[in-house]
Amino acid sequence: MNKNDELNLNKTAVESVDKVIEHLSITPILNINHIIKWTGFTPRGAYKVVDRLLAIGMITTHGETKEYGQEWIFKEAEVQSKVDAKRTNPDTVNIVSVEYDKTGVSTKCDELGMREMQKRAFDKRTSKKLLIKAPPASGKSRALMFIALDKIRNQGLKKVIIAVPERSIGSSFANTDLTEHGFFEDWHIDDRNNLTNEDGLDDRSKVGAFIRFINGDDQIMLCTHATLRFAFEEVPIEKFNDCVLAIDEFHHASISDTSRLGQLLHNVMNGSNVQIIAMTGSYFRGDTVPILTADDEEEFDKVTYTYYEQLNGYTYLKTLGIGYHFYTGSYLDNGALSAVLDTNKKTIIHIPNVNSKESTLVGKLEEVARIYDIIGTITKRDENEIDHILTADGREILVANLVDDEAEHRKKLVKYLGTVARNDIAGVDIIIALGMAKEGFDWPFCEHSLTIGYRSSLTEIVQIIGRCTRDSYNKTHSQFTNLIAQPNGTNDDITISVNNMLKAITVSLLMEQVLAPSFTFTPRPSDGRKARPGEIFVKGLKQPKSDKVKQILESDLEDLTAATLQNEQIQKAAAQGLTGEYVKHLQSKIIREKHPGLNDEEVEITRQYLAANLALKTAEPIRDKDGDIKFIKMANRFVKIDELDINLIDSINPFHHAFEVISKKVGASTFKIIQDTIAGNRIDMKVEDALALYPQIKAFVVVHNGKFPSLNSDDKNEKLLAQAQAFLTAQMASYKREKLNNNEKE
């Protein structure tokens, strides 16, 4: 029987597979007796279910092949097991575990020396406003070199100005031999036009060199975002005519009042014919505010190269784990950092901000000194400012201390890391940083990004994870570990820790979205046409009609996804297992806040696509031999693709898998604390939220013969309705009291 026959399942067969999948996360290793128990089938029928599960790739043989007593393993659990085996500590909880195909596509070069992403960007080289979204290590810097040289040589532009967020990133734009690989010209920046050099001058002091460049005949200059900001204040806008302004790590250029670069960029775009190339490794415009106004962004052509395309196309990297490790006390205590730091792996450690909950309050330099004590005994600091530490087992570890911001030390160290260590695997073993070694920092040998303390910035987390996901011959696995304080102590401490854990889970879910292949969602057509590659039909999904909604779905869906998962009301509702109308109301509210001009129909259409993105982006499609999607697995559901509808999508809790993983990996007592804290969290309600539930309260009373929903109910949705009713009752009582008081005063 071929695969297409195996996938030609009737309703009963689909239901039997669904029954088994429901149990696989709890019992990942199974035998025929499990199938018989879960389905109620005879042994013969149970073996047919096994054949179906094998055909769709849901399970695989576990251990030796046997005639009797054969065991199988859930494929997801097998991947999880592979990834978990590479953790530095068995107690680390990997919420995201990904395995890639190592196709080599993303690292292969064409006849011009361009990789896949660079070729895609170069195809848009004539664009006057270009926004490139691509992950770390995809080659954005070199893509800019190709486009910039073409604009100067073939498109009549006079100058190219490249701005990077910090000086250490300037090394990514070092002189590069491009003709050797087939391009028409090499990349070169004169030393006097490289304003990211460590020459003892601050960013403002370099504005004079910027003015000399803009008034002279030189064509290419490199500076920091800060120097560009200061230059905008002194250089007339018309001087940027016929120039290309390239902003690297564009997520720094927010339009908020506190990020003046965004506003200055808006001004120069409107006051000159400057051409803009914007590059970012973040798939979200910003953590709280957009990089561009909506009107400005509409003018940009976009090139997107996904994390999935990048990592799936690597030559060496096979697996990636995104995990959390919980500790008590100080992270410097025995059993915390010492439990997850493997000095045999190339590691970047990001210590917590001095104002964060995880800070030890002993000062950043003392924290580094104590980390050194965990590693071993320091023996010397060499001429490159690298510290040599002897471990207890006699190995010499080379450590770079980027926390120490003494000018001469940092100048030498940054230069060494950018010129030697990035190319020589023996150049450094561990890098310790606070604000550095994030976006644009290039150390391809890094195997482990170890971050201490919760990070509120999603963009920052994406960048930190990106430090260890570069492809290199020395690793088949990359690991991100976030060391987080375990919920214990006083009630306030527990609440803070659980809330931080919820936020950390959110970051994992967002990274899972970023790391997954992209799908497009389409209302199921009536003409019976086949889905295009990457397209999923959804029954009941409404067709977007207005240009406003089409624009939002094209350019803003990922940001809406991020805003939804980061919303505290959504987090608390999902943590309590709530789905349905209340969550739909919260999603709609977020859309209205982000896009206040939409009418009710437009909001609902946008919400449906948002819900589909949340539920299906990380779903697993099951394809036949022709590549057509036949089934889809999302959460613990197995659904025939023809039966996929918007109501089923709305019933999926995107946090389900993460809590399932945590429940199995943290201790029973800790998980009980987490559950109790979440259960004790009243859902934060506003009047509009409670009113949105009023129709359901009325329906509940009718169905239950006049009984009102109870706050003590075990049913989560009934308890939510009771909270809404109590809230509305209290609001009404408050309104009546206030009205009575006002009448008495009159």
PEHU-V792459 format. One record per residue. N is the residue number from 1. RES is the residue in three letters. OMEGA is omega as a letter, one per 20 degrees, with the letter a starting at -180 (* if undefined). NEAR is the number of other ideal C-beta (glycine too) atoms within 8 Angstrom. Layout:
# PEHU-V792459
N/RES/OMEGA/NEAR ; N/RES/OMEGA/NEAR
This chain:
# PEHU-V792459
1/MET/a/4 ; 2/ASN/a/6 ; 3/LYS/a/8 ; 4/ASN/r/9 ; 5/ASP/r/7 ; 6/GLU/a/11 ; 7/LEU/r/12 ; 8/ASN/a/5 ; 9/LEU/r/9 ; 10/ASN/a/5 ; 11/LYS/a/5 ; 12/THR/r/6 ; 13/ALA/r/10 ; 14/VAL/r/13 ; 15/GLU/r/8 ; 16/SER/r/13 ; 17/VAL/r/15 ; 18/ASP/r/11 ; 19/LYS/a/10 ; 20/VAL/a/13 ; 21/ILE/r/12 ; 22/GLU/a/9 ; 23/HIS/a/11 ; 24/LEU/r/15 ; 25/SER/r/10 ; 26/ILE/a/5 ; 27/THR/a/7 ; 28/PRO/r/11 ; 29/ILE/a/9 ; 30/LEU/r/13 ; 31/ASN/a/9 ; 32/ILE/a/10 ; 33/ASN/r/6 ; 34/HIS/a/10 ; 35/ILE/r/15 ; 36/ILE/a/12 ; 37/LYS/a/7 ; 38/TRP/a/10 ; 39/THR/a/12 ; 40/GLY/a/5 ; 41/PHE/r/12 ; 42/THR/r/6 ; 43/PRO/a/8 ; 44/ARG/r/7 ; 45/GLY/a/10 ; 46/ALA/r/13 ; 47/TYR/r/10 ; 48/LYS/r/9 ; 49/VAL/r/15 ; 50/VAL/r/12 ; 51/ASP/r/10 ; 52/ARG/r/13 ; 53/LEU/r/12 ; 54/LEU/a/11 ; 55/ALA/a/9 ; 56/ILE/r/11 ; 57/GLY/a/7 ; 58/MET/r/13 ; 59/ILE/r/11 ; 60/THR/a/9 ; 61/THR/r/8 ; 62/HIS/a/8 ; 63/GLY/a/5 ; 64/GLU/r/3 ; 65/THR/a/4 ; 66/LYS/r/7 ; 67/GLU/r/3 ; 68/TYR/r/4 ; 69/GLY/a/5 ; 70/GLN/r/10 ; 71/GLU/r/10 ; 72/TRP/a/14 ; 73/ILE/r/14 ; 74/PHE/a/13 ; 75/LYS/r/10 ; 76/GLU/r/10 ; 77/ALA/r/12 ; 78/GLU/r/12 ; 79/VAL/r/12 ; 80/GLN/a/10 ; 81/SER/r/9 ; 82/LYS/a/11 ; 83/VAL/a/16 ; 84/ASP/a/11 ; 85/ALA/a/6 ; 86/LYS/r/9 ; 87/ARG/r/13 ; 88/THR/r/10 ; 89/ASN/a/8 ; 90/PRO/r/5 ; 91/ASP/r/8 ; 92/THR/a/12 ; 93/VAL/r/12 ; 94/ASN/r/13 ; 95/ILE/r/14 ; 96/VAL/r/12 ; 97/SER/a/13 ; 98/VAL/r/11 ; 99/GLU/a/8 ; 100/TYR/a/11 ; 101/ASP/a/4 ; 102/LYS/a/10 ; 103/THR/a/7 ; 104/GLY/a/9 ; 105/VAL/a/9 ; 106/SER/a/16 ; 107/THR/a/10 ; 108/LYS/a/9 ; 109/CYS/r/7 ; 110/ASP/a/8 ; 111/GLU/r/4 ; 112/LEU/a/10 ; 113/GLY/a/10 ; 114/MET/r/12 ; 115/ARG/a/12 ; 116/GLU/a/12 ; 117/MET/a/16 ; 118/GLN/r/12 ; 119/LYS/r/11 ; 120/ARG/r/10 ; 121/ALA/a/16 ; 122/PHE/r/13 ; 123/ASP/r/6 ; 124/LYS/a/10 ; 125/ARG/a/11 ; 126/THR/r/5 ; 127/SER/r/8 ; 128/LYS/r/6 ; 129/LYS/a/10 ; 130/LEU/r/15 ; 131/LEU/a/13 ; 132/ILE/r/14 ; 133/LYS/a/11 ; 134/ALA/a/15 ; 135/PRO/r/12 ; 136/PRO/r/11 ; 137/ALA/r/11 ; 138/SER/r/11 ; 139/GLY/a/10 ; 140/LYS/a/13 ; 141/SER/a/9 ; 142/ARG/r/11 ; 143/ALA/r/16 ; 144/LEU/r/14 ; 145/MET/a/12 ; 146/PHE/a/16 ; 147/ILE/a/13 ; 148/ALA/r/14 ; 149/LEU/r/13 ; 150/ASP/r/11 ; 151/LYS/r/13 ; 152/ILE/a/14 ; 153/ARG/a/8 ; 154/ASN/a/6 ; 155/GLN/r/9 ; 156/GLY/r/5 ; 157/LEU/a/11 ; 158/LYS/a/7 ; 159/LYS/r/14 ; 160/VAL/r/13 ; 161/ILE/a/12 ; 162/ILE/r/13 ; 163/ALA/r/12 ; 164/VAL/a/17 ; 165/PRO/r/10 ; 166/GLU/a/8 ; 167/ARG/a/10 ; 168/SER/a/12 ; 169/ILE/a/14 ; 170/GLY/a/14 ; 171/SER/r/10 ; 172/SER/a/10 ; 173/PHE/r/12 ; 174/ALA/r/7 ; 175/ASN/a/7 ; 176/THR/r/8 ; 177/ASP/r/7 ; 178/LEU/a/14 ; 179/THR/r/9 ; 180/GLU/a/6 ; 181/HIS/r/9 ; 182/GLY/a/8 ; 183/PHE/a/12 ; 184/PHE/a/5 ; 185/GLU/r/8 ; 186/ASP/r/9 ; 187/TRP/a/10 ; 188/HIS/r/6 ; 189/ILE/r/12 ; 190/ASP/a/8 ; 191/ASP/a/6 ; 192/ARG/r/5 ; 193/ASN/r/12 ; 194/ASN/a/11 ; 195/LEU/r/12 ; 196/THR/r/11 ; 197/ASN/r/8 ; 198/GLU/a/8 ; 199/ASP/r/4 ; 200/GLY/r/5 ; 201/LEU/r/5 ; 202/ASP/a/5 ; 203/ASP/r/8 ; 204/ARG/a/8 ; 205/SER/a/7 ; 206/LYS/a/12 ; 207/VAL/r/11 ; 208/GLY/r/7 ; 209/ALA/r/10 ; 210/PHE/a/15 ; 211/ILE/r/11 ; 212/ARG/a/8 ; 213/PHE/a/12 ; 214/ILE/r/12 ; 215/ASN/a/6 ; 216/GLY/a/6 ; 217/ASP/r/3 ; 218/ASP/a/9 ; 219/GLN/a/7 ; 220/ILE/r/13 ; 221/MET/r/14 ; 222/LEU/r/12 ; 223/CYS/r/14 ; 224/THR/r/14 ; 225/HIS/a/12 ; 226/ALA/r/8 ; 227/THR/r/15 ; 228/LEU/r/14 ; 229/ARG/a/11 ; 230/PHE/a/11 ; 231/ALA/r/13 ; 232/PHE/a/10 ; 233/GLU/a/6 ; 234/GLU/a/7 ; 235/VAL/r/11 ; 236/PRO/a/4 ; 237/ILE/a/9 ; 238/GLU/r/7 ; 239/LYS/a/10 ; 240/PHE/r/11 ; 241/ASN/r/8 ; 242/ASP/r/7 ; 243/CYS/r/15 ; 244/VAL/r/14 ; 245/LEU/a/13 ; 246/ALA/a/14 ; 247/ILE/r/14 ; 248/ASP/a/15 ; 249/GLU/a/13 ; 250/PHE/a/11 ; 251/HIS/r/12 ; 252/HIS/a/9 ; 253/ALA/r/14 ; 254/SER/r/13 ; 255/ILE/a/12 ; 256/SER/a/9 ; 257/ASP/a/4 ; 258/THR/r/5 ; 259/SER/a/12 ; 260/ARG/a/7 ; 261/LEU/r/13 ; 262/GLY/a/13 ; 263/GLN/r/10 ; 264/LEU/r/11 ; 265/LEU/r/12 ; 266/HIS/a/12 ; 267/ASN/a/10 ; 268/VAL/r/13 ; 269/MET/a/11 ; 270/ASN/a/5 ; 271/GLY/a/7 ; 272/SER/r/11 ; 273/ASN/a/5 ; 274/VAL/r/11 ; 275/GLN/a/11 ; 276/ILE/r/14 ; 277/ILE/a/13 ; 278/ALA/a/13 ; 279/MET/r/15 ; 280/THR/r/11 ; 281/GLY/r/14 ; 282/SER/r/11 ; 283/TYR/a/7 ; 284/PHE/a/13 ; 285/ARG/a/9 ; 286/GLY/a/11 ; 287/ASP/r/8 ; 288/THR/a/4 ; 289/VAL/a/9 ; 290/PRO/r/11 ; 291/ILE/a/13 ; 292/LEU/r/12 ; 293/THR/a/8 ; 294/ALA/a/7 ; 295/ASP/r/6 ; 296/ASP/a/10 ; 297/GLU/r/12 ; 298/GLU/a/7 ; 299/GLU/a/6 ; 300/PHE/r/13 ; 301/ASP/a/8 ; 302/LYS/r/9 ; 303/VAL/r/13 ; 304/THR/r/6 ; 305/TYR/a/13 ; 306/THR/r/10 ; 307/TYR/a/10 ; 308/TYR/r/10 ; 309/GLU/a/12 ; 310/GLN/a/15 ; 311/LEU/r/15 ; 312/ASN/a/13 ; 313/GLY/r/12 ; 314/TYR/r/13 ; 315/THR/a/7 ; 316/TYR/a/10 ; 317/LEU/a/16 ; 318/LYS/a/8 ; 319/THR/r/15 ; 320/LEU/r/16 ; 321/GLY/r/16 ; 322/ILE/a/12 ; 323/GLY/a/14 ; 324/TYR/r/13 ; 325/HIS/a/14 ; 326/PHE/a/11 ; 327/TYR/r/14 ; 328/THR/a/8 ; 329/GLY/r/5 ; 330/SER/r/6 ; 331/TYR/r/13 ; 332/LEU/r/10 ; 333/ASP/r/9 ; 334/ASN/r/4 ; 335/GLY/r/6 ; 336/ALA/r/14 ; 337/LEU/a/14 ; 338/SER/a/8 ; 339/ALA/a/10 ; 340/VAL/a/13 ; 341/LEU/r/12 ; 342/ASP/a/8 ; 343/THR/r/12 ; 344/ASN/a/3 ; 345/LYS/r/9 ; 346/LYS/a/13 ; 347/THR/r/15 ; 348/ILE/r/16 ; 349/ILE/r/14 ; 350/HIS/a/12 ; 351/ILE/a/12 ; 352/PRO/r/10 ; 353/ASN/a/7 ; 354/VAL/a/8 ; 355/ASN/a/4 ; 356/SER/a/9 ; 357/LYS/a/9 ; 358/GLU/r/12 ; 359/SER/a/10 ; 360/THR/r/9 ; 361/LEU/r/5 ; 362/VAL/a/6 ; 363/GLY/a/7 ; 364/LYS/a/9 ; 365/LEU/r/8 ; 366/GLU/r/9 ; 367/GLU/r/13 ; 368/VAL/r/13 ; 369/ALA/a/8 ; 370/ARG/r/10 ; 371/ILE/r/13 ; 372/TYR/r/12 ; 373/ASP/r/7 ; 374/ILE/a/9 ; 375/ILE/a/12 ; 376/GLY/a/11 ; 377/THR/a/5 ; 378/ILE/a/10 ; 379/THR/r/7 ; 380/LYS/r/6 ; 381/ARG/a/7 ; 382/ASP/a/7 ; 383/GLU/r/4 ; 384/ASN/a/8 ; 385/GLU/r/13 ; 386/ILE/r/12 ; 387/ASP/r/12 ; 388/HIS/a/13 ; 389/ILE/r/14 ; 390/LEU/a/11 ; 391/THR/a/11 ; 392/ALA/a/4 ; 393/ASP/r/4 ; 394/GLY/r/5 ; 395/ARG/r/7 ; 396/GLU/a/8 ; 397/ILE/r/13 ; 398/LEU/a/13 ; 399/VAL/r/15 ; 400/ALA/a/15 ; 401/ASN/r/11 ; 402/LEU/r/13 ; 403/VAL/r/12 ; 404/ASP/a/9 ; 405/ASP/r/5 ; 406/GLU/a/6 ; 407/ALA/a/7 ; 408/GLU/r/6 ; 409/HIS/a/10 ; 410/ARG/r/13 ; 411/LYS/a/10 ; 412/LYS/a/11 ; 413/LEU/a/14 ; 414/VAL/r/12 ; 415/LYS/r/9 ; 416/TYR/a/14 ; 417/LEU/a/15 ; 418/GLY/a/11 ; 419/THR/a/8 ; 420/VAL/a/9 ; 421/ALA/a/11 ; 422/ARG/a/12 ; 423/ASN/a/6 ; 424/ASP/a/7 ; 425/ILE/r/6 ; 426/ALA/a/4 ; 427/GLY/r/11 ; 428/VAL/a/12 ; 429/ASP/a/8 ; 430/ILE/r/14 ; 431/ILE/r/14 ; 432/ILE/a/13 ; 433/ALA/r/13 ; 434/LEU/r/9 ; 435/GLY/a/4 ; 436/MET/r/9 ; 437/ALA/r/10 ; 438/LYS/a/12 ; 439/GLU/r/10 ; 440/GLY/a/14 ; 441/PHE/a/10 ; 442/ASP/r/10 ; 443/TRP/a/15 ; 444/PRO/a/9 ; 445/PHE/a/9 ; 446/CYS/r/14 ; 447/GLU/a/12 ; 448/HIS/r/15 ; 449/SER/a/15 ; 450/LEU/a/13 ; 451/THR/a/13 ; 452/ILE/r/12 ; 453/GLY/r/15 ; 454/TYR/r/11 ; 455/ARG/a/10 ; 456/SER/a/5 ; 457/SER/r/7 ; 458/LEU/r/12 ; 459/THR/r/11 ; 460/GLU/r/9 ; 461/ILE/r/12 ; 462/VAL/a/14 ; 463/GLN/r/13 ; 464/ILE/r/14 ; 465/ILE/a/12 ; 466/GLY/r/13 ; 467/ARG/a/15 ; 468/CYS/a/13 ; 469/THR/r/13 ; 470/ARG/a/12 ; 471/ASP/a/10 ; 472/SER/a/9 ; 473/TYR/a/4 ; 474/ASN/a/7 ; 475/LYS/r/11 ; 476/THR/a/6 ; 477/HIS/r/12 ; 478/SER/a/14 ; 479/GLN/r/15 ; 480/PHE/r/14 ; 481/THR/r/15 ; 482/ASN/a/13 ; 483/LEU/a/15 ; 484/ILE/r/15 ; 485/ALA/a/12 ; 486/GLN/r/9 ; 487/PRO/r/12 ; 488/ASN/r/9 ; 489/GLY/a/4 ; 490/THR/r/5 ; 491/ASN/r/5 ; 492/ASP/r/6 ; 493/ASP/a/10 ; 494/ILE/a/13 ; 495/THR/r/9 ; 496/ILE/a/9 ; 497/SER/r/13 ; 498/VAL/r/13 ; 499/ASN/r/8 ; 500/ASN/r/12 ; 501/MET/r/13 ; 502/LEU/r/12 ; 503/LYS/r/12 ; 504/ALA/r/12 ; 505/ILE/r/13 ; 506/THR/r/11 ; 507/VAL/r/11 ; 508/SER/a/13 ; 509/LEU/r/14 ; 510/LEU/r/14 ; 511/MET/r/13 ; 512/GLU/r/13 ; 513/GLN/a/12 ; 514/VAL/a/10 ; 515/LEU/a/11 ; 516/ALA/r/9 ; 517/PRO/a/7 ; 518/SER/r/8 ; 519/PHE/r/9 ; 520/THR/a/8 ; 521/PHE/a/11 ; 522/THR/r/11 ; 523/PRO/a/10 ; 524/ARG/a/8 ; 525/PRO/a/8 ; 526/SER/a/4 ; 527/ASP/r/4 ; 528/GLY/a/4 ; 529/ARG/r/5 ; 530/LYS/r/4 ; 531/ALA/r/9 ; 532/ARG/r/6 ; 533/PRO/r/4 ; 534/GLY/a/7 ; 535/GLU/r/10 ; 536/ILE/r/15 ; 537/PHE/r/11 ; 538/VAL/r/14 ; 539/LYS/r/10 ; 540/GLY/r/9 ; 541/LEU/a/13 ; 542/LYS/r/8 ; 543/GLN/r/6 ; 544/PRO/a/10 ; 545/LYS/a/5 ; 546/SER/r/7 ; 547/ASP/r/5 ; 548/LYS/a/10 ; 549/VAL/r/13 ; 550/LYS/r/9 ; 551/GLN/r/10 ; 552/ILE/a/12 ; 553/LEU/a/10 ; 554/GLU/a/7 ; 555/SER/a/7 ; 556/ASP/a/11 ; 557/LEU/a/12 ; 558/GLU/r/10 ; 559/ASP/r/11 ; 560/LEU/r/14 ; 561/THR/r/14 ; 562/ALA/a/11 ; 563/ALA/a/10 ; 564/THR/a/13 ; 565/LEU/r/13 ; 566/GLN/a/11 ; 567/ASN/a/10 ; 568/GLU/r/6 ; 569/GLN/r/10 ; 570/ILE/a/14 ; 571/GLN/a/14 ; 572/LYS/r/13 ; 573/ALA/a/13 ; 574/ALA/r/12 ; 575/ALA/r/11 ; 576/GLN/r/12 ; 577/GLY/a/7 ; 578/LEU/r/13 ; 579/THR/r/8 ; 580/GLY/a/9 ; 581/GLU/a/8 ; 582/TYR/r/13 ; 583/VAL/r/13 ; 584/LYS/r/11 ; 585/HIS/r/11 ; 586/LEU/r/14 ; 587/GLN/r/13 ; 588/SER/a/11 ; 589/LYS/r/10 ; 590/ILE/r/13 ; 591/ILE/r/14 ; 592/ARG/r/10 ; 593/GLU/a/6 ; 594/LYS/a/10 ; 595/HIS/a/11 ; 596/PRO/a/6 ; 597/GLY/a/4 ; 598/LEU/r/11 ; 599/ASN/a/5 ; 600/ASP/a/5 ; 601/GLU/r/6 ; 602/GLU/r/11 ; 603/VAL/a/13 ; 604/GLU/r/10 ; 605/ILE/r/13 ; 606/THR/a/16 ; 607/ARG/a/12 ; 608/GLN/r/13 ; 609/TYR/r/13 ; 610/LEU/r/14 ; 611/ALA/r/13 ; 612/ALA/r/14 ; 613/ASN/r/13 ; 614/LEU/a/12 ; 615/ALA/a/12 ; 616/LEU/a/13 ; 617/LYS/a/12 ; 618/THR/r/8 ; 619/ALA/a/9 ; 620/GLU/r/7 ; 621/PRO/r/9 ; 622/ILE/a/12 ; 623/ARG/r/9 ; 624/ASP/a/9 ; 625/LYS/r/7 ; 626/ASP/r/6 ; 627/GLY/r/6 ; 628/ASP/r/8 ; 629/ILE/a/10 ; 630/LYS/a/9 ; 631/PHE/r/14 ; 632/ILE/r/14 ; 633/LYS/r/11 ; 634/MET/a/11 ; 635/ALA/r/8 ; 636/ASN/a/7 ; 637/ARG/r/11 ; 638/PHE/a/10 ; 639/VAL/r/13 ; 640/LYS/a/9 ; 641/ILE/r/12 ; 642/ASP/a/4 ; 643/GLU/a/8 ; 644/LEU/r/13 ; 645/ASP/a/9 ; 646/ILE/r/12 ; 647/ASN/r/7 ; 648/LEU/r/11 ; 649/ILE/a/14 ; 650/ASP/a/11 ; 651/SER/a/7 ; 652/ILE/r/13 ; 653/ASN/a/9 ; 654/PRO/r/9 ; 655/PHE/a/11 ; 656/HIS/a/10 ; 657/HIS/a/9 ; 658/ALA/r/11 ; 659/PHE/r/10 ; 660/GLU/r/9 ; 661/VAL/a/11 ; 662/ILE/a/14 ; 663/SER/a/8 ; 664/LYS/a/5 ; 665/LYS/r/7 ; 666/VAL/a/9 ; 667/GLY/a/5 ; 668/ALA/a/5 ; 669/SER/r/6 ; 670/THR/a/12 ; 671/PHE/r/11 ; 672/LYS/r/8 ; 673/ILE/a/12 ; 674/ILE/a/13 ; 675/GLN/a/8 ; 676/ASP/r/8 ; 677/THR/r/12 ; 678/ILE/r/12 ; 679/ALA/a/7 ; 680/GLY/r/6 ; 681/ASN/r/9 ; 682/ARG/r/5 ; 683/ILE/r/11 ; 684/ASP/a/7 ; 685/MET/r/9 ; 686/LYS/a/6 ; 687/VAL/a/8 ; 688/GLU/r/7 ; 689/ASP/a/14 ; 690/ALA/r/13 ; 691/LEU/r/8 ; 692/ALA/a/9 ; 693/LEU/a/14 ; 694/TYR/r/10 ; 695/PRO/r/6 ; 696/GLN/r/9 ; 697/ILE/r/13 ; 698/LYS/r/8 ; 699/ALA/r/8 ; 700/PHE/a/12 ; 701/VAL/r/10 ; 702/VAL/a/6 ; 703/VAL/a/6 ; 704/HIS/r/7 ; 705/ASN/r/4 ; 706/GLY/r/5 ; 707/LYS/r/5 ; 708/PHE/r/9 ; 709/PRO/a/11 ; 710/SER/r/8 ; 711/LEU/a/8 ; 712/ASN/a/4 ; 713/SER/r/9 ; 714/ASP/r/3 ; 715/ASP/a/6 ; 716/LYS/a/8 ; 717/ASN/r/9 ; 718/GLU/r/11 ; 719/LYS/r/14 ; 720/LEU/r/14 ; 721/LEU/r/13 ; 722/ALA/r/13 ; 723/GLN/r/12 ; 724/ALA/r/14 ; 725/GLN/r/11 ; 726/ALA/r/9 ; 727/PHE/a/10 ; 728/LEU/r/12 ; 729/THR/r/8 ; 730/ALA/r/8 ; 731/GLN/r/10 ; 732/MET/r/8 ; 733/ALA/r/8 ; 734/SER/r/8 ; 735/TYR/a/8 ; 736/LYS/r/8 ; 737/ARG/a/8 ; 738/GLU/r/8 ; 739/LYS/r/8 ; 740/LEU/r/8 ; 741/ASN/r/8 ; 742/ASN/r/8 ; 743/ASN/a/7 ; 744/GLU/r/6 ; 745/LYS/r/5 ; 746/GLU/*/4
